[in-house]
Amino acid sequence: MPDGNGLYPPAQYGWGWLLVVLAVLIVGITVALLIAHFTRADRVAAAPPLPPQPPADPVFPDQIRADYLHRLQLIEAEFRAGRLDGREVNRRLSQLVRGFVHEYNGLEAPVMTLGDLVERGVHPALIDAIGRHYYPSLFRRNTVVDPIAGINAARTVVQVWN
């Protein structure tokens, strides 16, 4: 029915529609909370870090050192022969020094970032070799650090590591 001006008032929704909207909102919020609860990352109990494990087979440190120095010579020979480019040399050297540290004292260096190694307080020679030689060659576009300098840094790590 029109009012005094001849206009009709806006149509009103019934109470049933308000209850439907509220029910949909409650169900949606409940589902969102359940999804958030069951997919939280902190639900997985973080295992405490394992202490460094000694090498599986008893090998003397001098034998490990000699083996890795020999591997360094092989990488250097391949580079000098032109079979490896600078980036590949630095990638292999990074793997080699990390493997040496792991084999020498059980530190999980092969899977640790530079930041992790710094936090652990490892020998500065390893930090320097990875930070100045290997990371720039591997992670910066069009930047290859001198492979001979990287070889010398790796040699230093193997010789001074305790």
Secondary structure by P-SEA (a helix, b strand, c coil): ccccccccccccccaaaaaaaaaaaaaaaaaaaaaaaaacccccccccccccccccccccaaaaaaaaaaaaaaaaaaaaaccccaaaaaaaaaaaaaaaaaaacccccccccaaaaaaacccaaaaaaaacccccccccccccccaaaaaaaaaaaaaccc
